[in-house]
Amino acid sequence: MSTSAASHLSPSYPNRAAWGTAPKLRAWQQEAFDLYFRREPRDFLTVATPGAGKTTYALRIASELLARGVVRAVTIVTPTEHLKRQWADAAGRVGIAIDPEFKNSQGATSKDYIGVAVTYAQVSMHPALHRARTEARRTLVIFDEIHHAGDAKSWGDGVREAFEPATRRLALTGTPFRSDSNPIPFVSYVEDADGALRSVSDYSYGYGPALADGVVRPVIFLAYAGEMRWRTRAGDEIAATLGTPLTKDQLSQAWRAALDPKGDWIRQVLRAADKRLTEVRRGVPDAGAMVIASDHESARAYARHLREITGHGATVVLSDDPGASKKIKQYSASDERWLVAVRMVSEGVDIPRLAVGVYATSVSTPLFFAQAIGRFVRARRRGETASVFLPSVPLLMGFAAEMETERDHVLDRRTPEEGLDDFLVEDARQKKDNPDVVGDELPFETVEASATFDRVLFDGGEFGTAAAPGSPEEEDFLGLPGLLEPDQVATLLRKRQSDQQAAKRRRPAASAPEPALSPHEEIHALRKELNGLVGAWNHRTGQPHGIIHAELRRITGGPPIAQASAEQIRERIALIRKWATQRSR
């Protein structure tokens, strides 16, 4: 391995070459590379936001260590079979021959290879074999998405046993936090002020800095609410409005009804997302879109909906499909519009042309959400934006608002002294057989599910007003140009919100009056709207509902909401919407 081979690495923005190859490192990659070789560490944890180029950076370090003779072999550990091949392809382009087909039963690989790519599950099944391979030659071990080593005790124990004797260990992650407190092997922890152990990275490059550097795309979140009706096993029919304050059980079932392929909600959202894709492709002709589905049956049904909407088929990728990797590769190299996938495409898979997403899954952990959104943020040229459609669920709205927040993995979380009920609810959710999914234990039959455009979230602000699918108000946001700088996106969103509000004020004089509501109906509707906005602000800021109501009342005046007039409630609605359009209060 020559140092010249080590320099032939990855596609730097703005001219993206084949994944894993380019003549020049990005600024953060070079900075992290230089830090690594100043320290010459045995263990090094690099945290970089999805889409930033962790693979390129890791292969550059591997090339240099091989060239210097520090190591003689490379082992790459990944979460999935598909990623083994993706890493091997990238490594091959820079002169590092990696065997992605290595099986535990082989014991050894061909002398033509410098190393192997294996999965965490594969290592856990025979850690002694991988330990023997690691001891046989000075080895660099690259852990792709190292947090997966904490997914199960057997995985963590297997990784420790297999790679404890490694000469060098380079750990990578785009999401350095977990939904549980399982320790991650070869990661350092320090005690914080609350007595919890918090992971410590050696180098970190978050979404905020990456966005400022133009390394990743800004994300526009388009949230959709709607009316849901379902029938329980006992035969009771229940209705709820997604996007308004609901109990945990109501929210779980309304969310599931929205995602049910038999209802209209998902059809209407897919139709809106396809319109958005058409607009994006005016500036980015090969832009693609992906639906992230909860299960195989839903994925196939969503693909049928897309065929009806577009007149063309969609590529469907299922986790048990032996041809999944080939399908992903073919889709990535094509200009096909839609890909529908179950969870396997949520992490690490590199399809740079994905620009539109539909989050059609009930998986509800911050880890999965961050990984899923990471599939759409990989920038190829300046001005590209990503658009992600999602249900108007407070949990997801909170994740979207926190896109730029840095999070670490924390062990030994203490039970809070206050808010015990909330803690126990969340803890119970994490201990389900399928811990990521909300509401699957509640059987019901969807009766009706219809969508309404709720709002846009971008750069910490909220824009837009409730609108019916296909309405001019919705079209204003679906028609945003696909090539815009982040500040241009924010400016345009503010202008369109202002235009909509002005049109609303003019509408009664310009059109036939709508049927008048009785005073109690009007006040009921306004209270419902205000409470929904207060709920959204609660999830964005963490402030209790009562505190938010009190602040609105303090600024606008008047009695509590139960005694407030329609005009007083309107003033509070206008104020909280003003807060939402600002980055911070």
VEXDREN-2710 file (C-alpha; in Angstrom, 1 decimal):
% VEXDREN-2710
k/r/px/py/pz
1/MET/0.0/0.0/0.0
2/SER/1.5/3.3/-1.1
3/THR/0.9/6.7/0.3
4/SER/-0.3/7.8/-3.1
5/ALA/-3.1/5.2/-2.9
6/ALA/-4.0/6.7/0.5
7/SER/-4.5/10.0/-1.1
8/HIS/-7.1/8.9/-3.7
9/LEU/-10.1/9.3/-1.5
10/SER/-13.6/10.6/-1.3
11/PRO/-15.9/12.8/-3.1
12/SER/-15.6/16.2/-1.5
13/TYR/-18.4/18.6/-1.8
14/PRO/-19.3/20.2/-4.2
15/ASN/-18.3/17.7/-6.9
16/ARG/-19.3/14.3/-5.6
17/ALA/-17.5/11.3/-7.1
18/ALA/-18.1/7.7/-6.5
19/TRP/-18.8/7.0/-2.9
20/GLY/-15.5/6.6/-1.0
21/THR/-13.2/8.1/-3.6
22/ALA/-11.9/11.7/-4.2
23/PRO/-8.7/13.6/-4.3
24/LYS/-9.3/15.8/-1.3
25/LEU/-10.7/15.5/2.2
26/ARG/-13.3/17.9/3.5
27/ALA/-12.1/20.3/6.2
28/TRP/-13.6/18.3/9.1
29/GLN/-12.1/15.0/7.8
30/GLN/-8.7/16.6/7.5
31/GLU/-9.0/18.1/11.0
32/ALA/-10.0/14.7/12.5
33/PHE/-7.3/12.9/10.5
34/ASP/-4.6/15.3/11.7
35/LEU/-5.8/15.0/15.3
36/TYR/-5.8/11.2/15.1
37/PHE/-2.1/11.1/14.0
38/ARG/-1.0/13.7/16.5
39/ARG/-2.4/11.4/19.3
40/GLU/-1.6/8.0/17.7
41/PRO/-4.3/6.4/19.9
42/ARG/-5.3/2.8/20.3
43/ASP/-8.9/3.8/20.5
44/PHE/-10.6/6.8/18.8
45/LEU/-14.3/7.6/18.6
46/THR/-15.4/9.9/15.8
47/VAL/-18.9/11.3/15.9
48/ALA/-20.0/12.8/12.6
49/THR/-23.5/13.6/11.5
50/PRO/-25.1/11.3/8.9
51/GLY/-24.0/12.3/5.4
52/ALA/-20.8/14.0/6.5
53/GLY/-18.4/11.4/5.1
54/LYS/-17.3/9.1/7.9
55/THR/-16.4/6.2/5.5
56/THR/-14.0/8.4/3.5
57/TYR/-12.4/9.6/6.6
58/ALA/-12.0/6.1/8.1
59/LEU/-10.5/4.7/4.8
60/ARG/-8.0/7.6/4.7
61/ILE/-6.8/6.6/8.2
62/ALA/-6.7/2.9/7.2
63/SER/-4.7/3.7/4.1
64/GLU/-2.2/5.8/6.1
65/LEU/-1.8/3.1/8.9
66/LEU/-1.2/0.4/6.3
67/ALA/1.3/2.6/4.4
68/ARG/3.2/3.3/7.6
69/GLY/3.3/-0.3/8.5
70/VAL/1.5/0.3/11.8
71/VAL/-1.1/-2.3/10.9
72/ARG/-1.1/-5.2/8.4
73/ALA/-4.8/-6.0/8.2
74/VAL/-8.2/-4.3/8.5
75/THR/-11.5/-5.6/9.9
76/ILE/-14.6/-3.6/9.3
77/VAL/-17.6/-4.3/11.5
78/THR/-21.1/-3.1/10.3
79/PRO/-24.7/-3.4/11.4
80/THR/-26.0/-5.0/8.2
81/GLU/-25.0/-7.4/5.4
82/HIS/-25.6/-4.6/2.8
83/LEU/-23.2/-2.3/4.6
84/LYS/-20.4/-4.9/4.4
85/ARG/-20.6/-4.8/0.6
86/GLN/-20.9/-1.0/0.6
87/TRP/-17.7/-0.7/2.7
88/ALA/-15.9/-3.3/0.5
89/ASP/-16.8/-1.4/-2.6
90/ALA/-15.6/1.9/-1.2
91/ALA/-12.4/0.4/0.2
92/GLY/-11.7/-1.3/-3.2
93/ARG/-11.7/2.1/-4.9
94/VAL/-8.8/3.3/-2.7
95/GLY/-6.8/0.1/-3.1
96/ILE/-7.8/-1.7/0.1
97/ALA/-9.1/-5.2/-0.8
98/ILE/-11.8/-6.2/1.7
99/ASP/-13.7/-9.5/1.6
100/PRO/-17.4/-8.8/2.3
101/GLU/-18.4/-12.5/1.9
102/PHE/-16.2/-13.9/4.7
103/LYS/-18.1/-16.5/6.7
104/ASN/-17.3/-17.7/10.2
105/SER/-17.2/-21.3/8.8
106/GLN/-14.3/-20.3/6.6
107/GLY/-11.9/-19.4/9.4
108/ALA/-9.6/-17.6/6.9
109/THR/-9.9/-15.6/3.7
110/SER/-7.9/-15.4/0.5
111/LYS/-4.4/-13.9/0.6
112/ASP/-5.7/-11.4/-2.0
113/TYR/-7.5/-9.5/0.7
114/ILE/-6.1/-7.1/3.3
115/GLY/-9.1/-7.7/5.5
116/VAL/-12.7/-8.6/5.9
117/ALA/-16.1/-6.9/6.5
118/VAL/-18.3/-8.6/9.1
119/THR/-21.5/-7.8/11.0
120/TYR/-21.8/-7.3/14.8
121/ALA/-24.1/-10.4/14.8
122/GLN/-21.5/-12.4/13.0
123/VAL/-18.8/-11.5/15.5
124/SER/-21.1/-12.4/18.5
125/MET/-21.7/-15.9/17.1
126/HIS/-18.0/-16.8/17.1
127/PRO/-15.9/-14.2/19.0
128/ALA/-13.0/-16.6/19.5
129/LEU/-12.5/-17.0/15.8
130/HIS/-12.3/-13.2/15.2
131/ARG/-10.0/-12.8/18.2
132/ALA/-7.6/-15.4/16.7
133/ARG/-7.7/-13.5/13.4
134/THR/-7.0/-10.2/15.2
135/GLU/-4.1/-11.7/17.1
136/ALA/-2.6/-13.2/14.0
137/ARG/-1.7/-9.9/12.4
138/ARG/-1.5/-6.3/13.6
139/THR/-5.1/-5.2/12.9
140/LEU/-7.1/-2.0/12.6
141/VAL/-10.7/-2.6/13.5
142/ILE/-13.2/0.0/12.1
143/PHE/-16.5/-0.1/13.9
144/ASP/-19.3/1.4/11.7
145/GLU/-22.1/2.8/13.9
146/ILE/-20.4/1.6/17.1
147/HIS/-23.6/2.1/19.1
148/HIS/-24.9/-1.1/17.6
149/ALA/-22.3/-3.0/19.8
150/GLY/-24.6/-2.2/22.7
151/ASP/-27.7/-3.6/21.0
152/ALA/-27.5/-6.9/23.1
153/LYS/-25.2/-8.2/25.8
154/SER/-24.0/-11.0/23.5
155/TRP/-23.0/-8.4/20.9
156/GLY/-21.1/-6.2/23.3
157/ASP/-19.4/-9.1/25.0
158/GLY/-18.5/-10.7/21.6
159/VAL/-17.0/-7.4/20.3
160/ARG/-14.9/-7.0/23.5
161/GLU/-13.6/-10.5/23.3
162/ALA/-12.9/-10.5/19.6
163/PHE/-11.2/-7.2/19.3
164/GLU/-9.5/-6.5/22.7
165/PRO/-6.1/-7.5/21.2
166/ALA/-6.5/-5.2/18.1
167/THR/-3.5/-2.8/17.4
168/ARG/-5.9/0.1/16.6
169/ARG/-9.7/0.5/17.0
170/LEU/-11.5/3.3/15.1
171/ALA/-15.1/3.8/16.2
172/LEU/-17.6/5.7/14.0
173/THR/-21.1/6.9/14.7
174/GLY/-23.6/9.4/13.4
175/THR/-25.9/9.0/16.4
176/PRO/-23.8/8.8/19.6
177/PHE/-26.8/8.0/21.8
178/ARG/-28.9/5.0/22.5
179/SER/-32.5/4.5/23.8
180/ASP/-31.2/2.3/26.6
181/SER/-28.3/2.3/29.0
182/ASN/-26.3/-0.6/27.5
183/PRO/-22.6/0.3/27.6
184/ILE/-20.8/0.5/24.2
185/PRO/-17.5/-1.4/24.0
186/PHE/-14.3/0.6/23.6
187/VAL/-16.1/3.9/24.3
188/SER/-15.0/6.1/27.2
189/TYR/-17.5/7.5/29.7
190/VAL/-17.2/10.3/32.3
191/GLU/-19.5/11.2/35.1
192/ASP/-21.6/14.3/34.6
193/ALA/-23.0/16.7/37.2
194/ASP/-26.1/14.4/37.7
195/GLY/-23.9/11.4/38.4
196/ALA/-24.7/9.7/35.1
197/LEU/-22.0/8.3/32.9
198/ARG/-21.8/10.2/29.5
199/SER/-19.9/9.0/26.4
200/VAL/-16.9/11.0/25.3
201/SER/-15.9/11.4/21.7
202/ASP/-12.4/12.2/20.5
203/TYR/-13.8/14.2/17.6
204/SER/-17.3/15.4/16.9
205/TYR/-18.9/17.1/13.9
206/GLY/-22.6/17.8/14.3
207/TYR/-25.4/18.5/12.0
208/GLY/-25.3/22.3/12.7
209/PRO/-21.6/22.8/11.7
210/ALA/-22.1/20.4/8.7
211/LEU/-25.0/22.4/7.5
212/ALA/-23.1/25.7/7.9
213/ASP/-20.2/24.1/5.9
214/GLY/-22.5/23.0/3.1
215/VAL/-21.6/19.4/3.7
216/VAL/-25.2/18.3/4.4
217/ARG/-28.6/19.5/3.1
218/PRO/-31.1/21.5/5.2
219/VAL/-34.2/19.5/5.9
220/ILE/-37.8/20.9/5.5
221/PHE/-40.2/18.8/7.6
222/LEU/-43.8/18.9/6.3
223/ALA/-46.2/17.7/9.0
224/TYR/-49.7/16.3/8.2
225/ALA/-52.5/16.0/10.7
226/GLY/-56.0/14.6/10.0
227/GLU/-59.2/13.0/11.3
228/MET/-59.0/9.3/12.3
229/ARG/-61.7/6.8/13.2
230/TRP/-61.2/3.2/14.2
231/ARG/-63.1/0.3/15.7
232/THR/-61.7/-1.6/18.7
233/ARG/-61.8/-5.3/19.2
234/ALA/-64.9/-4.7/21.5
235/GLY/-66.7/-3.1/18.5
236/ASP/-66.5/0.5/19.9
237/GLU/-65.9/3.2/17.3
238/ILE/-63.4/5.9/18.3
239/ALA/-62.5/9.2/16.6
240/ALA/-59.5/11.4/17.2
241/THR/-57.7/14.2/15.4
242/LEU/-54.0/13.7/14.8
243/GLY/-52.2/16.9/15.6
244/THR/-54.2/17.8/18.7
245/PRO/-53.5/16.8/22.3
246/LEU/-54.4/13.1/22.8
247/THR/-53.8/10.5/25.5
248/LYS/-51.0/8.0/24.9
249/ASP/-53.4/5.3/23.7
250/GLN/-55.4/7.7/21.5
251/LEU/-52.2/8.9/19.9
252/SER/-50.9/5.4/19.3
253/GLN/-54.1/4.3/17.6
254/ALA/-54.5/7.5/15.6
255/TRP/-50.9/7.2/14.4
256/ARG/-51.5/3.6/13.3
257/ALA/-54.7/4.6/11.6
258/ALA/-52.9/7.3/9.6
259/LEU/-50.3/4.8/8.4
260/ASP/-52.8/2.1/7.6
261/PRO/-52.7/1.5/3.8
262/LYS/-56.4/1.1/3.7
263/GLY/-57.0/4.7/4.8
264/ASP/-56.8/7.9/2.8
265/TRP/-54.2/9.6/5.0
266/ILE/-51.2/7.8/3.6
267/ARG/-52.5/8.1/0.0
268/GLN/-52.9/11.8/0.4
269/VAL/-49.5/12.2/1.9
270/LEU/-47.8/10.1/-0.7
271/ARG/-49.6/12.2/-3.4
272/ALA/-48.3/15.4/-1.8
273/ALA/-44.8/14.0/-1.5
274/ASP/-44.8/13.0/-5.2
275/LYS/-45.8/16.6/-6.1
276/ARG/-42.9/17.8/-4.0
277/LEU/-40.6/15.4/-5.7
278/THR/-41.7/16.7/-9.1
279/GLU/-40.9/20.3/-8.0
280/VAL/-37.5/19.2/-6.7
281/ARG/-36.6/17.4/-9.9
282/ARG/-37.0/20.7/-11.9
283/GLY/-33.7/21.7/-10.4
284/VAL/-32.3/18.2/-9.5
285/PRO/-33.4/15.9/-12.4
286/ASP/-32.3/12.6/-10.8
287/ALA/-33.7/13.4/-7.3
288/GLY/-35.3/10.4/-5.7
289/ALA/-37.8/9.7/-2.9
290/MET/-38.1/7.0/-0.2
291/VAL/-40.9/5.8/2.0
292/ILE/-39.8/4.2/5.3
293/ALA/-42.4/1.7/6.2
294/SER/-43.1/-0.2/9.4
295/ASP/-43.5/-3.7/7.9
296/HIS/-43.4/-5.7/4.7
297/GLU/-47.2/-5.8/4.1
298/SER/-47.4/-2.0/4.4
299/ALA/-44.4/-1.5/2.2
300/ARG/-46.0/-3.5/-0.6
301/ALA/-49.3/-1.6/-0.2
302/TYR/-47.5/1.8/-0.3
303/ALA/-45.8/0.7/-3.5
304/ARG/-49.2/-0.1/-5.1
305/HIS/-50.5/3.4/-4.0
306/LEU/-47.4/5.0/-5.7
307/ARG/-48.1/3.1/-8.9
308/GLU/-51.6/4.5/-9.0
309/ILE/-50.4/8.0/-8.2
310/THR/-47.4/8.1/-10.6
311/GLY/-48.2/5.5/-13.2
312/HIS/-44.8/3.9/-12.5
313/GLY/-43.6/1.2/-10.2
314/ALA/-41.5/1.7/-7.1
315/THR/-38.5/-0.3/-6.0
316/VAL/-39.4/-2.2/-2.9
317/VAL/-36.6/-3.3/-0.5
318/LEU/-37.5/-5.8/2.2
319/SER/-35.1/-7.0/5.0
320/ASP/-35.6/-10.7/4.1
321/ASP/-35.0/-10.2/0.4
322/PRO/-31.7/-11.8/-0.6
323/GLY/-31.5/-9.4/-3.5
324/ALA/-32.0/-6.3/-1.3
325/SER/-28.4/-5.0/-1.7
326/LYS/-28.6/-5.3/-5.5
327/LYS/-31.9/-3.5/-5.6
328/ILE/-30.5/-0.6/-3.5
329/LYS/-27.4/-0.3/-5.7
330/GLN/-29.5/-0.3/-8.9
331/TYR/-31.9/2.3/-7.5
332/SER/-29.0/4.5/-6.4
333/ALA/-27.5/4.4/-9.9
334/SER/-30.8/5.0/-11.7
335/ASP/-33.2/8.0/-12.0
336/GLU/-36.3/6.1/-10.8
337/ARG/-38.6/8.2/-8.6
338/TRP/-39.5/6.0/-5.6
339/LEU/-38.0/3.5/-3.2
340/VAL/-40.1/1.9/-0.5
341/ALA/-38.2/0.2/2.3
342/VAL/-38.6/-1.3/5.7
343/ARG/-36.1/-0.5/8.4
344/MET/-32.9/-1.8/6.7
345/VAL/-32.4/1.4/4.7
346/SER/-32.6/3.6/7.8
347/GLU/-28.9/3.7/8.6
348/GLY/-25.6/3.9/6.7
349/VAL/-27.0/3.2/3.2
350/ASP/-25.7/5.8/0.8
351/ILE/-28.1/7.0/-1.8
352/PRO/-27.1/10.6/-2.3
353/ARG/-29.9/11.4/-4.7
354/LEU/-32.6/10.8/-2.1
355/ALA/-34.2/14.3/-1.6
356/VAL/-37.8/13.5/-0.5
357/GLY/-38.8/11.2/2.3
358/VAL/-42.0/9.9/3.9
359/TYR/-41.7/8.8/7.5
360/ALA/-44.5/6.2/7.3
361/THR/-43.4/4.1/10.4
362/SER/-44.4/4.0/14.0
363/VAL/-40.8/3.5/15.2
364/SER/-40.5/6.3/17.7
365/THR/-37.0/6.4/19.2
366/PRO/-34.7/9.4/18.7
367/LEU/-32.0/7.1/17.5
368/PHE/-34.0/5.6/14.6
369/PHE/-35.5/9.0/13.7
370/ALA/-32.0/10.5/13.4
371/GLN/-30.7/7.6/11.3
372/ALA/-33.7/7.7/9.0
373/ILE/-33.4/11.5/8.4
374/GLY/-29.7/10.9/7.8
375/ARG/-30.6/9.1/4.5
376/PHE/-31.8/12.4/3.0
377/VAL/-29.2/14.9/4.1
378/ARG/-26.2/13.9/2.0
379/ALA/-25.3/16.9/-0.1
380/ARG/-24.0/16.7/-3.6
381/ARG/-24.0/20.4/-4.6
382/ARG/-24.8/23.7/-3.0
383/GLY/-28.5/24.6/-2.8
384/GLU/-30.0/21.2/-2.5
385/THR/-32.7/20.8/0.2
386/ALA/-34.3/17.7/1.7
387/SER/-38.1/17.4/2.3
388/VAL/-39.4/14.9/4.8
389/PHE/-43.2/14.2/5.2
390/LEU/-44.3/12.9/8.6
391/PRO/-47.4/12.5/10.8
392/SER/-48.1/15.5/13.1
393/VAL/-47.1/13.5/16.2
394/PRO/-45.6/15.5/19.2
395/LEU/-42.8/13.0/19.6
396/LEU/-41.7/13.3/16.0
397/MET/-42.2/17.1/16.0
398/GLY/-39.8/17.2/19.0
399/PHE/-37.2/15.1/17.2
400/ALA/-37.5/17.3/14.1
401/ALA/-37.0/20.5/16.2
402/GLU/-34.0/19.0/17.8
403/MET/-32.1/18.1/14.6
404/GLU/-29.3/20.4/15.5
405/THR/-29.0/19.3/19.2
406/GLU/-25.9/17.3/20.1
407/ARG/-26.7/14.2/22.2
408/ASP/-24.4/11.7/23.9
409/HIS/-25.0/8.2/25.2
410/VAL/-25.8/8.3/28.9
411/LEU/-25.5/5.3/31.3
412/ASP/-27.0/4.9/34.8
413/ARG/-29.8/7.4/34.2
414/ARG/-31.4/8.3/37.5
415/THR/-35.1/8.1/38.0
416/PRO/-36.3/11.7/38.2
417/GLU/-37.7/12.8/41.5
418/GLU/-40.5/14.7/39.7
419/GLY/-42.6/13.6/36.7
420/LEU/-42.4/9.9/37.8
421/ASP/-45.4/8.9/35.8
422/ASP/-43.9/10.2/32.6
423/PHE/-40.7/8.4/33.3
424/LEU/-42.5/5.1/34.0
425/VAL/-44.5/5.4/30.8
426/GLU/-41.4/6.0/28.7
427/ASP/-39.6/3.2/30.6
428/ALA/-42.4/0.8/29.9
429/ARG/-42.4/1.7/26.3
430/GLN/-38.7/0.8/26.1
431/LYS/-39.2/-2.6/27.6
432/LYS/-41.7/-3.9/25.1
433/ASP/-40.8/-6.8/23.0
434/ASN/-40.5/-4.5/20.0
435/PRO/-39.2/-1.4/21.9
436/ASP/-39.2/1.1/19.1
437/VAL/-42.8/0.8/18.0
438/VAL/-45.7/2.6/19.6
439/GLY/-49.2/1.1/19.8
440/ASP/-48.7/-2.3/18.2
441/GLU/-50.3/-4.1/21.1
442/LEU/-53.7/-2.3/20.6
443/PRO/-55.7/-4.2/17.9
444/PHE/-58.2/-2.2/16.0
445/GLU/-59.7/-1.7/12.5
446/THR/-59.3/1.6/10.7
447/VAL/-62.6/3.0/9.6
448/GLU/-61.5/6.3/8.2
449/ALA/-58.2/8.2/8.0
450/SER/-57.9/11.5/6.1
451/ALA/-55.0/14.0/6.0
452/THR/-54.7/17.7/6.4
453/PHE/-51.6/19.8/5.9
454/ASP/-50.6/21.0/9.3
455/ARG/-47.3/23.0/9.2
456/VAL/-43.7/23.1/8.1
457/LEU/-40.8/22.9/10.5
458/PHE/-37.5/24.4/9.4
459/ASP/-34.5/25.9/11.2
460/GLY/-36.2/25.9/14.6
461/GLY/-39.3/27.7/13.3
462/GLU/-42.9/26.6/12.3
463/PHE/-44.6/27.9/9.2
464/GLY/-48.0/27.5/7.5
465/THR/-51.6/27.0/8.6
466/ALA/-53.9/24.0/8.4
467/ALA/-55.0/23.3/4.9
468/ALA/-56.8/20.6/2.9
469/PRO/-54.8/18.4/0.5
470/GLY/-54.6/20.0/-2.9
471/SER/-55.4/23.4/-1.6
472/PRO/-53.5/26.5/-2.7
473/GLU/-52.2/26.8/0.8
474/GLU/-50.6/23.4/0.7
475/GLU/-49.3/24.0/-2.9
476/ASP/-47.4/27.1/-1.6
477/PHE/-45.2/24.8/0.4
478/LEU/-45.0/21.8/-1.9
479/GLY/-43.9/24.2/-4.7
480/LEU/-40.8/25.5/-2.9
481/PRO/-37.9/25.4/-5.3
482/GLY/-35.6/22.4/-4.9
483/LEU/-32.4/24.4/-5.1
484/LEU/-32.2/27.1/-2.3
485/GLU/-29.7/28.2/0.3
486/PRO/-30.9/27.6/3.9
487/ASP/-31.4/31.4/4.5
488/GLN/-33.4/31.6/1.2
489/VAL/-35.6/28.7/2.4
490/ALA/-36.3/30.5/5.7
491/THR/-37.0/33.8/3.9
492/LEU/-39.4/32.1/1.5
493/LEU/-41.2/30.2/4.2
494/ARG/-41.8/33.4/6.2
495/LYS/-43.1/35.2/3.1
496/ARG/-45.5/32.4/2.2
497/GLN/-46.8/32.3/5.8
498/SER/-47.3/36.1/5.7
499/ASP/-49.1/35.9/2.4
500/GLN/-51.4/33.1/3.7
501/GLN/-52.3/35.1/6.8
502/ALA/-53.0/38.2/4.7
503/ALA/-55.2/36.2/2.4
504/LYS/-57.1/34.8/5.3
505/ARG/-57.8/38.3/6.6
506/ARG/-59.1/39.3/3.2
507/ARG/-61.1/36.2/2.5
508/PRO/-64.4/37.1/4.1
509/ALA/-64.7/40.3/2.0
510/ALA/-63.6/38.6/-1.2
511/SER/-65.7/35.5/-1.2
512/ALA/-69.1/34.2/-0.1
513/PRO/-69.4/34.0/3.7
514/GLU/-69.1/30.5/5.2
515/PRO/-72.0/29.3/7.4
516/ALA/-71.8/31.1/10.7
517/LEU/-70.9/29.1/13.8
518/SER/-72.9/29.6/16.9
519/PRO/-70.9/31.4/19.7
520/HIS/-70.2/28.2/21.6
521/GLU/-69.1/26.3/18.4
522/GLU/-66.7/29.2/17.5
523/ILE/-65.2/29.3/21.0
524/HIS/-64.9/25.5/21.1
525/ALA/-63.0/25.5/17.8
526/LEU/-60.7/28.3/18.9
527/ARG/-59.9/26.6/22.2
528/LYS/-59.1/23.4/20.3
529/GLU/-56.8/25.3/18.0
530/LEU/-55.0/27.1/20.8
531/ASN/-54.6/23.9/22.9
532/GLY/-53.1/22.2/19.9
533/LEU/-50.6/25.0/19.4
534/VAL/-49.8/25.0/23.1
535/GLY/-49.2/21.2/22.9
536/ALA/-46.8/21.7/20.0
537/TRP/-44.9/24.5/21.9
538/ASN/-44.7/22.2/24.9
539/HIS/-42.9/19.5/22.9
540/ARG/-40.6/22.1/21.3
541/THR/-39.6/23.9/24.5
542/GLY/-40.4/21.5/27.4
543/GLN/-42.4/24.2/29.1
544/PRO/-45.5/22.9/30.9
545/HIS/-48.9/23.6/29.3
546/GLY/-50.0/25.8/32.2
547/ILE/-46.8/28.0/32.0
548/ILE/-47.4/28.5/28.3
549/HIS/-51.0/29.5/28.8
550/ALA/-50.1/31.8/31.7
551/GLU/-47.4/33.6/29.5
552/LEU/-49.9/34.0/26.7
553/ARG/-52.4/35.5/29.1
554/ARG/-49.8/37.8/30.7
555/ILE/-48.9/39.3/27.4
556/THR/-52.3/39.6/25.7
557/GLY/-54.4/40.1/28.9
558/GLY/-57.8/38.7/29.7
559/PRO/-59.1/35.9/31.9
560/PRO/-58.1/32.1/31.8
561/ILE/-59.0/30.3/28.6
562/ALA/-62.2/28.9/30.1
563/GLN/-63.6/32.5/30.5
564/ALA/-61.8/34.1/27.5
565/SER/-63.7/35.6/24.6
566/ALA/-63.3/34.5/21.0
567/GLU/-61.2/37.6/20.2
568/GLN/-59.0/37.1/23.3
569/ILE/-58.3/33.5/22.2
570/ARG/-57.5/34.7/18.6
571/GLU/-54.9/37.1/20.1
572/ARG/-53.3/34.2/21.9
573/ILE/-53.3/32.0/18.8
574/ALA/-51.6/34.8/16.8
575/LEU/-49.0/35.3/19.5
576/ILE/-48.0/31.6/19.8
577/ARG/-47.8/31.4/16.0
578/LYS/-45.5/34.4/16.0
579/TRP/-43.3/32.6/18.5
580/ALA/-43.2/29.5/16.3
581/THR/-41.9/31.5/13.3
582/GLN/-38.9/32.7/15.3
583/ARG/-35.9/30.6/15.8
584/SER/-36.0/31.3/19.6
585/ARG/-37.9/33.4/22.1
END
